[in-house]
Amino acid sequence: KVDSVLKRVNKLGKRADNFASGVKEH
């Protein structure tokens, strides 16, 4: 149960990182 939650948070974190990187580039 906890593992699935961590995976979800990890996925959101990666998405946020990609978004931040895209904003920095432009």
CHARMM internal coordinates of N, CA and C (Angstrom, degrees):
IC EDIT
DIST 1 N 1 CA 1.4683
DIST 1 CA 1 C 1.5422
ANGL 1 N 1 CA 1 C 109.29
DIST 1 C 2 N 1.3100
ANGL 1 CA 1 C 2 N 115.02
DIHE 1 N 1 CA 1 C 2 N -51.88
DIST 2 N 2 CA 1.4705
ANGL 1 C 2 N 2 CA 117.96
DIHE 1 CA 1 C 2 N 2 CA -179.31
DIST 2 CA 2 C 1.5240
ANGL 2 N 2 CA 2 C 110.60
DIHE 1 C 2 N 2 CA 2 C -63.51
DIST 2 C 3 N 1.3372
ANGL 2 CA 2 C 3 N 115.96
DIHE 2 N 2 CA 2 C 3 N -37.09
DIST 3 N 3 CA 1.4629
ANGL 2 C 3 N 3 CA 119.94
DIHE 2 CA 2 C 3 N 3 CA -178.91
DIST 3 CA 3 C 1.5301
ANGL 3 N 3 CA 3 C 110.84
DIHE 2 C 3 N 3 CA 3 C -58.67
DIST 3 C 4 N 1.3252
ANGL 3 CA 3 C 4 N 116.90
DIHE 3 N 3 CA 3 C 4 N -43.33
DIST 4 N 4 CA 1.4670
ANGL 3 C 4 N 4 CA 119.84
DIHE 3 CA 3 C 4 N 4 CA -179.06
DIST 4 CA 4 C 1.5252
ANGL 4 N 4 CA 4 C 110.09
DIHE 3 C 4 N 4 CA 4 C -64.14
DIST 4 C 5 N 1.3226
ANGL 4 CA 4 C 5 N 116.62
DIHE 4 N 4 CA 4 C 5 N -36.92
DIST 5 N 5 CA 1.4714
ANGL 4 C 5 N 5 CA 120.05
DIHE 4 CA 4 C 5 N 5 CA 179.73
DIST 5 CA 5 C 1.5253
ANGL 5 N 5 CA 5 C 109.37
DIHE 4 C 5 N 5 CA 5 C -65.49
DIST 5 C 6 N 1.3330
ANGL 5 CA 5 C 6 N 116.09
DIHE 5 N 5 CA 5 C 6 N -43.78
DIST 6 N 6 CA 1.4719
ANGL 5 C 6 N 6 CA 119.52
DIHE 5 CA 5 C 6 N 6 CA 179.85
DIST 6 CA 6 C 1.5208
ANGL 6 N 6 CA 6 C 109.94
DIHE 5 C 6 N 6 CA 6 C -61.46
DIST 6 C 7 N 1.3185
ANGL 6 CA 6 C 7 N 116.73
DIHE 6 N 6 CA 6 C 7 N -41.68
DIST 7 N 7 CA 1.4717
ANGL 6 C 7 N 7 CA 119.84
DIHE 6 CA 6 C 7 N 7 CA 179.41
DIST 7 CA 7 C 1.5228
ANGL 7 N 7 CA 7 C 109.99
DIHE 6 C 7 N 7 CA 7 C -61.17
DIST 7 C 8 N 1.3371
ANGL 7 CA 7 C 8 N 116.25
DIHE 7 N 7 CA 7 C 8 N -41.32
DIST 8 N 8 CA 1.4658
ANGL 7 C 8 N 8 CA 119.47
DIHE 7 CA 7 C 8 N 8 CA -179.13
DIST 8 CA 8 C 1.5261
ANGL 8 N 8 CA 8 C 109.84
DIHE 7 C 8 N 8 CA 8 C -63.87
DIST 8 C 9 N 1.3288
ANGL 8 CA 8 C 9 N 116.29
DIHE 8 N 8 CA 8 C 9 N -45.12
DIST 9 N 9 CA 1.4716
ANGL 8 C 9 N 9 CA 120.56
DIHE 8 CA 8 C 9 N 9 CA -179.95
DIST 9 CA 9 C 1.5262
ANGL 9 N 9 CA 9 C 109.73
DIHE 8 C 9 N 9 CA 9 C -63.48
DIST 9 C 10 N 1.3369
ANGL 9 CA 9 C 10 N 115.96
DIHE 9 N 9 CA 9 C 10 N -41.11
DIST 10 N 10 CA 1.4637
ANGL 9 C 10 N 10 CA 120.28
DIHE 9 CA 9 C 10 N 10 CA 179.75
DIST 10 CA 10 C 1.5207
ANGL 10 N 10 CA 10 C 109.96
DIHE 9 C 10 N 10 CA 10 C -60.60
DIST 10 C 11 N 1.3266
ANGL 10 CA 10 C 11 N 116.13
DIHE 10 N 10 CA 10 C 11 N -42.75
DIST 11 N 11 CA 1.4655
ANGL 10 C 11 N 11 CA 120.68
DIHE 10 CA 10 C 11 N 11 CA -179.22
DIST 11 CA 11 C 1.5304
ANGL 11 N 11 CA 11 C 109.95
DIHE 10 C 11 N 11 CA 11 C -62.71
DIST 11 C 12 N 1.3388
ANGL 11 CA 11 C 12 N 116.15
DIHE 11 N 11 CA 11 C 12 N -44.31
DIST 12 N 12 CA 1.4629
ANGL 11 C 12 N 12 CA 119.84
DIHE 11 CA 11 C 12 N 12 CA 179.46
DIST 12 CA 12 C 1.5242
ANGL 12 N 12 CA 12 C 109.72
DIHE 11 C 12 N 12 CA 12 C -63.51
DIST 12 C 13 N 1.3326
ANGL 12 CA 12 C 13 N 116.45
DIHE 12 N 12 CA 12 C 13 N -40.59
DIST 13 N 13 CA 1.4646
ANGL 12 C 13 N 13 CA 120.92
DIHE 12 CA 12 C 13 N 13 CA -179.66
DIST 13 CA 13 C 1.5195
ANGL 13 N 13 CA 13 C 110.70
DIHE 12 C 13 N 13 CA 13 C -61.00
DIST 13 C 14 N 1.3285
ANGL 13 CA 13 C 14 N 116.70
DIHE 13 N 13 CA 13 C 14 N -45.30
DIST 14 N 14 CA 1.4686
ANGL 13 C 14 N 14 CA 120.17
DIHE 13 CA 13 C 14 N 14 CA 179.88
DIST 14 CA 14 C 1.5183
ANGL 14 N 14 CA 14 C 109.84
DIHE 13 C 14 N 14 CA 14 C -62.68
DIST 14 C 15 N 1.3304
ANGL 14 CA 14 C 15 N 116.89
DIHE 14 N 14 CA 14 C 15 N -40.52
DIST 15 N 15 CA 1.4670
ANGL 14 C 15 N 15 CA 120.52
DIHE 14 CA 14 C 15 N 15 CA -179.33
DIST 15 CA 15 C 1.5302
ANGL 15 N 15 CA 15 C 109.28
DIHE 14 C 15 N 15 CA 15 C -62.83
DIST 15 C 16 N 1.3351
ANGL 15 CA 15 C 16 N 116.00
DIHE 15 N 15 CA 15 C 16 N -42.15
DIST 16 N 16 CA 1.4665
ANGL 15 C 16 N 16 CA 120.76
DIHE 15 CA 15 C 16 N 16 CA -179.91
DIST 16 CA 16 C 1.5260
ANGL 16 N 16 CA 16 C 109.53
DIHE 15 C 16 N 16 CA 16 C -64.23
DIST 16 C 17 N 1.3436
ANGL 16 CA 16 C 17 N 116.93
DIHE 16 N 16 CA 16 C 17 N -40.92
DIST 17 N 17 CA 1.4632
ANGL 16 C 17 N 17 CA 120.48
DIHE 16 CA 16 C 17 N 17 CA 179.36
DIST 17 CA 17 C 1.5250
ANGL 17 N 17 CA 17 C 110.14
DIHE 16 C 17 N 17 CA 17 C -62.36
DIST 17 C 18 N 1.3223
ANGL 17 CA 17 C 18 N 116.98
DIHE 17 N 17 CA 17 C 18 N -45.16
DIST 18 N 18 CA 1.4671
ANGL 17 C 18 N 18 CA 120.71
DIHE 17 CA 17 C 18 N 18 CA -179.80
DIST 18 CA 18 C 1.5253
ANGL 18 N 18 CA 18 C 109.72
DIHE 17 C 18 N 18 CA 18 C -62.06
DIST 18 C 19 N 1.3275
ANGL 18 CA 18 C 19 N 116.92
DIHE 18 N 18 CA 18 C 19 N -40.62
DIST 19 N 19 CA 1.4568
ANGL 18 C 19 N 19 CA 121.18
DIHE 18 CA 18 C 19 N 19 CA -179.40
DIST 19 CA 19 C 1.5284
ANGL 19 N 19 CA 19 C 109.83
DIHE 18 C 19 N 19 CA 19 C -63.59
DIST 19 C 20 N 1.3466
ANGL 19 CA 19 C 20 N 116.37
DIHE 19 N 19 CA 19 C 20 N -45.59
DIST 20 N 20 CA 1.4636
ANGL 19 C 20 N 20 CA 121.09
DIHE 19 CA 19 C 20 N 20 CA -179.87
DIST 20 CA 20 C 1.5265
ANGL 20 N 20 CA 20 C 109.68
DIHE 19 C 20 N 20 CA 20 C -62.09
DIST 20 C 21 N 1.3269
ANGL 20 CA 20 C 21 N 116.83
DIHE 20 N 20 CA 20 C 21 N -42.72
DIST 21 N 21 CA 1.4693
ANGL 20 C 21 N 21 CA 120.57
DIHE 20 CA 20 C 21 N 21 CA -179.87
DIST 21 CA 21 C 1.5263
ANGL 21 N 21 CA 21 C 109.70
DIHE 20 C 21 N 21 CA 21 C -61.72
DIST 21 C 22 N 1.3167
ANGL 21 CA 21 C 22 N 117.23
DIHE 21 N 21 CA 21 C 22 N -43.15
DIST 22 N 22 CA 1.4567
ANGL 21 C 22 N 22 CA 120.81
DIHE 21 CA 21 C 22 N 22 CA 179.86
DIST 22 CA 22 C 1.5184
ANGL 22 N 22 CA 22 C 111.07
DIHE 21 C 22 N 22 CA 22 C -62.19
DIST 22 C 23 N 1.3264
ANGL 22 CA 22 C 23 N 116.83
DIHE 22 N 22 CA 22 C 23 N -40.68
DIST 23 N 23 CA 1.4652
ANGL 22 C 23 N 23 CA 120.37
DIHE 22 CA 22 C 23 N 23 CA -179.98
DIST 23 CA 23 C 1.5255
ANGL 23 N 23 CA 23 C 110.12
DIHE 22 C 23 N 23 CA 23 C -65.83
DIST 23 C 24 N 1.3299
ANGL 23 CA 23 C 24 N 116.48
DIHE 23 N 23 CA 23 C 24 N -41.04
DIST 24 N 24 CA 1.4720
ANGL 23 C 24 N 24 CA 119.86
DIHE 23 CA 23 C 24 N 24 CA -179.43
DIST 24 CA 24 C 1.5210
ANGL 24 N 24 CA 24 C 110.75
DIHE 23 C 24 N 24 CA 24 C -63.45
DIST 24 C 25 N 1.3202
ANGL 24 CA 24 C 25 N 116.89
DIHE 24 N 24 CA 24 C 25 N -39.92
DIST 25 N 25 CA 1.4694
ANGL 24 C 25 N 25 CA 120.35
DIHE 24 CA 24 C 25 N 25 CA -177.65
DIST 25 CA 25 C 1.5232
ANGL 25 N 25 CA 25 C 111.48
DIHE 24 C 25 N 25 CA 25 C -65.20
DIST 25 C 26 N 1.3226
ANGL 25 CA 25 C 26 N 117.98
DIHE 25 N 25 CA 25 C 26 N -35.45
DIST 26 N 26 CA 1.4633
ANGL 25 C 26 N 26 CA 120.55
DIHE 25 CA 25 C 26 N 26 CA -176.27
DIST 26 CA 26 C 1.5139
ANGL 26 N 26 CA 26 C 113.89
DIHE 25 C 26 N 26 CA 26 C -92.78
END
COOR INIT
IC SEED 1 N 1 CA 1 C
IC BUILD
